[in-house]
């Protein structure tokens, strides 16, 4: 039975679970490395992440072939094409109730509900399978579309990390955002 606080969030979570027609969310497979390598090189994807340009396809292949422990990796497929990727990393030890989220959407598919669908799937895994109490992520302060997706999923800004990363020739600030459940 959800608590009063959780039941208030149910309509929000239900609304972000609406997916575009033809969209499939599934586990990432080792054979996805080529499409993921292409996705990671897109300008808007790189701009919104900590990834450096010119990461080789071989690096991505090796990364996928040796997945880290306690990580759930998902891909969004639309009409047989990879249009998004998301991961949830559960921390060990005294932070085992916490997960960190990463999410990217193909440059040509922003604003179509793909990020929201990936986020809903990760929240479901977190809440109903891993029993995580805290989800956290870092997002650049100028990435307003991503911030809207995260807020819709119940995330709140906890603070600003000033000069978090060097991007495009200048230092960029980022928000630390979190979603707490049952605390």
VEXGUKE-900936 format. One line per field, with one value per residue (C-alpha): residue number from 0; residue in one letter; x, y, z. Coordinates in Angstrom, 1 decimal, always signed. Last residue first. Layout:
N
n = [NUM | ...]
res = [a | ...]
c1 = [X | ...]
c2 = [Y | ...]
c3 = [Z | ...]
END
This chain:
183
n = [182 | 181 | 180 | 179 | 178 | 177 | 176 | 175 | 174 | 173 | 172 | 171 | 170 | 169 | 168 | 167 | 166 | 165 | 164 | 163 | 162 | 161 | 160 | 159 | 158 | 157 | 156 | 155 | 154 | 153 | 152 | 151 | 150 | 149 | 148 | 147 | 146 | 145 | 144 | 143 | 142 | 141 | 140 | 139 | 138 | 137 | 136 | 135 | 134 | 133 | 132 | 131 | 130 | 129 | 128 | 127 | 126 | 125 | 124 | 123 | 122 | 121 | 120 | 119 | 118 | 117 | 116 | 115 | 114 | 113 | 112 | 111 | 110 | 109 | 108 | 107 | 106 | 105 | 104 | 103 | 102 | 101 | 100 | 99 | 98 | 97 | 96 | 95 | 94 | 93 | 92 | 91 | 90 | 89 | 88 | 87 | 86 | 85 | 84 | 83 | 82 | 81 | 80 | 79 | 78 | 77 | 76 | 75 | 74 | 73 | 72 | 71 | 70 | 69 | 68 | 67 | 66 | 65 | 64 | 63 | 62 | 61 | 60 | 59 | 58 | 57 | 56 | 55 | 54 | 53 | 52 | 51 | 50 | 49 | 48 | 47 | 46 | 45 | 44 | 43 | 42 | 41 | 40 | 39 | 38 | 37 | 36 | 35 | 34 | 33 | 32 | 31 | 30 | 29 | 28 | 27 | 26 | 25 | 24 | 23 | 22 | 21 | 20 | 19 | 18 | 17 | 16 | 15 | 14 | 13 | 12 | 11 | 10 | 9 | 8 | 7 | 6 | 5 | 4 | 3 | 2 | 1 | 0]
res = [x | x | x | x | x | x | x | x | x | x | x | x | x | x | x | x | x | x | x | x | x | x | x | x | x | x | x | x | x | x | x | x | x | x | x | x | x | x | x | x | x | x | x | x | x | x | x | x | x | x | x | x | x | x | x | x | x | x | x | x | x | x | x | x | x | x | x | x | x | x | x | x | x | x | x | x | x | x | x | x | x | x | x | x | x | x | x | x | x | x | x | x | x | x | x | x | x | x | x | x | x | x | x | x | x | x | x | x | x | x | x | x | x | x | x | x | x | x | x | x | x | x | x | x | x | x | x | x | x | x | x | x | x | x | x | x | x | x | x | x | x | x | x | x | x | x | x | x | x | x | x | x | x | x | x | x | x | x | x | x | x | x | x | x | x | x | x | x | x | x | x | x | x | x | x | x | x | x | x | x | x | x | x]
c1 = [+12.3 | +9.8 | +11.0 | +13.6 | +14.2 | +17.5 | +19.0 | +22.6 | +22.5 | +25.4 | +27.5 | +29.6 | +33.2 | +34.0 | +35.7 | +32.8 | +32.5 | +34.7 | +32.8 | +31.3 | +32.2 | +29.7 | +27.9 | +24.4 | +22.2 | +19.4 | +17.3 | +14.2 | +13.3 | +9.8 | +9.6 | +8.2 | +11.1 | +13.5 | +11.8 | +11.7 | +15.4 | +16.2 | +14.4 | +16.1 | +19.7 | +21.2 | +21.8 | +23.8 | +22.5 | +23.7 | +21.7 | +20.3 | +17.8 | +17.2 | +15.1 | +16.0 | +13.8 | +15.7 | +12.7 | +9.7 | +11.1 | +14.3 | +13.2 | +10.0 | +12.0 | +14.3 | +11.3 | +9.7 | +13.0 | +13.2 | +9.7 | +10.2 | +13.4 | +11.5 | +8.5 | +8.8 | +10.5 | +13.9 | +14.1 | +16.6 | +19.4 | +19.0 | +18.2 | +20.6 | +20.1 | +22.3 | +20.9 | +22.6 | +21.1 | +21.0 | +19.8 | +23.1 | +24.8 | +26.2 | +27.7 | +27.4 | +25.9 | +23.2 | +23.8 | +20.8 | +21.4 | +19.6 | +19.9 | +17.8 | +16.8 | +18.1 | +16.3 | +14.1 | +10.9 | +11.7 | +14.0 | +14.8 | +17.7 | +18.2 | +21.1 | +20.7 | +24.0 | +24.9 | +28.2 | +29.9 | +29.4 | +32.4 | +31.1 | +29.4 | +32.6 | +34.7 | +32.3 | +32.2 | +36.0 | +36.1 | +33.7 | +36.3 | +35.4 | +35.8 | +34.2 | +34.4 | +31.5 | +30.5 | +26.9 | +24.5 | +26.8 | +27.8 | +24.1 | +23.4 | +26.4 | +25.8 | +28.8 | +27.1 | +24.3 | +26.8 | +28.6 | +25.2 | +24.2 | +27.5 | +27.4 | +23.9 | +25.2 | +26.1 | +22.5 | +20.8 | +17.6 | +14.4 | +12.2 | +10.1 | +8.6 | +6.1 | +3.6 | +5.2 | +5.2 | +2.9 | +4.8 | +5.4 | +1.7 | +1.6 | +4.5 | +2.9 | -0.5 | +1.3 | +3.2 | +0.5 | +0.2 | +3.8 | +3.4 | +0.3 | +2.1 | +1.6 | +0.0]
c2 = [+8.5 | +6.5 | +7.6 | +10.3 | +11.7 | +13.6 | +16.3 | +17.6 | +20.6 | +21.4 | +24.4 | +24.7 | +25.8 | +27.1 | +25.9 | +23.7 | +21.9 | +22.0 | +20.3 | +21.0 | +24.7 | +25.2 | +22.1 | +23.4 | +21.9 | +19.6 | +20.1 | +17.9 | +14.7 | +13.4 | +11.9 | +15.1 | +17.0 | +14.6 | +15.1 | +18.9 | +18.9 | +17.0 | +19.6 | +22.5 | +21.4 | +24.8 | +23.8 | +20.7 | +17.5 | +15.3 | +12.4 | +10.8 | +8.2 | +7.6 | +4.9 | +1.9 | -1.1 | -2.9 | -4.5 | -2.3 | +1.1 | +1.2 | -1.0 | +1.1 | +4.4 | +3.1 | +2.2 | +5.6 | +7.4 | +5.5 | +6.5 | +10.1 | +10.3 | +8.9 | +11.1 | +12.8 | +16.0 | +15.0 | +12.5 | +13.9 | +14.3 | +10.7 | +10.6 | +10.1 | +9.0 | +8.4 | +7.6 | +7.0 | +4.6 | +4.8 | +2.2 | +0.4 | +3.6 | +1.9 | -0.9 | -0.7 | +1.9 | +0.9 | +2.1 | +2.9 | +3.2 | +4.9 | +4.7 | +6.4 | +6.4 | +2.9 | +2.1 | -0.9 | +1.2 | +3.1 | +1.3 | +2.7 | +1.0 | +0.0 | -0.7 | -1.9 | -1.7 | -3.6 | -4.8 | -3.1 | -4.3 | -5.8 | -6.3 | -2.9 | -1.0 | -3.1 | -2.2 | +1.5 | +1.6 | -0.1 | +2.5 | +5.1 | +8.1 | +11.1 | +13.8 | +13.6 | +12.3 | +14.2 | +14.5 | +17.1 | +18.4 | +14.9 | +13.9 | +17.2 | +16.6 | +12.9 | +10.8 | +8.7 | +7.6 | +6.2 | +4.2 | +3.0 | +1.8 | -0.1 | -1.5 | -2.9 | -6.5 | -6.8 | -6.3 | -3.4 | -4.4 | -3.3 | -0.2 | -0.4 | +2.6 | +1.9 | +4.5 | +7.0 | +6.0 | +6.9 | +6.0 | +9.6 | +10.1 | +7.1 | +8.4 | +11.8 | +10.2 | +8.0 | +10.8 | +11.7 | +8.0 | +8.0 | +10.8 | +9.3 | +6.0 | +3.3 | +0.0]
c3 = [+3.7 | +1.6 | -1.8 | -2.5 | -6.0 | -6.5 | -8.6 | -8.5 | -10.8 | -13.2 | -13.9 | -17.1 | -17.5 | -21.0 | -24.2 | -25.4 | -22.1 | -19.0 | -16.2 | -12.8 | -12.7 | -9.9 | -8.7 | -7.9 | -5.2 | -4.3 | -7.4 | -7.3 | -9.0 | -9.1 | -12.6 | -14.1 | -12.5 | -14.4 | -17.7 | -17.2 | -16.3 | -19.5 | -21.6 | -19.7 | -20.3 | -19.3 | -15.7 | -16.8 | -15.3 | -12.4 | -11.2 | -8.1 | -7.1 | -3.4 | -1.7 | -3.8 | -3.4 | -6.2 | -8.0 | -7.6 | -6.8 | -8.7 | -11.6 | -12.0 | -11.7 | -14.5 | -16.8 | -16.1 | -16.9 | -20.3 | -21.1 | -20.1 | -22.2 | -25.2 | -24.8 | -28.3 | -27.2 | -28.5 | -31.3 | -33.8 | -31.3 | -30.0 | -26.3 | -23.4 | -19.8 | -16.8 | -13.4 | -10.0 | -7.5 | -3.7 | -1.1 | -1.4 | -0.1 | +3.1 | +1.0 | -2.8 | -5.2 | -7.6 | -11.1 | -13.3 | -17.0 | -20.0 | -23.7 | -26.4 | -30.1 | -31.2 | -34.5 | -35.1 | -35.5 | -32.3 | -29.9 | -26.4 | -24.7 | -21.1 | -18.9 | -15.2 | -13.3 | -10.1 | -11.5 | -14.4 | -17.9 | -19.8 | -23.3 | -23.4 | -22.5 | -24.9 | -27.8 | -26.7 | -26.7 | -30.2 | -31.6 | -30.7 | -28.5 | -30.8 | -28.6 | -24.8 | -22.8 | -19.7 | -21.0 | -22.4 | -25.2 | -26.2 | -26.7 | -28.6 | -30.9 | -31.7 | -30.9 | -28.2 | -30.5 | -33.1 | -30.4 | -29.1 | -32.5 | -32.9 | -29.3 | -29.5 | -30.0 | -26.4 | -25.4 | -23.6 | -21.9 | -23.5 | -24.0 | -27.2 | -28.9 | -31.7 | -30.7 | -28.3 | -24.7 | -21.8 | -18.7 | -17.8 | -17.1 | -14.8 | -12.8 | -12.3 | -11.4 | -8.8 | -7.1 | -4.6 | -3.7 | -2.7 | -0.2 | +1.3 | +1.7 | -1.0 | +0.0]
END
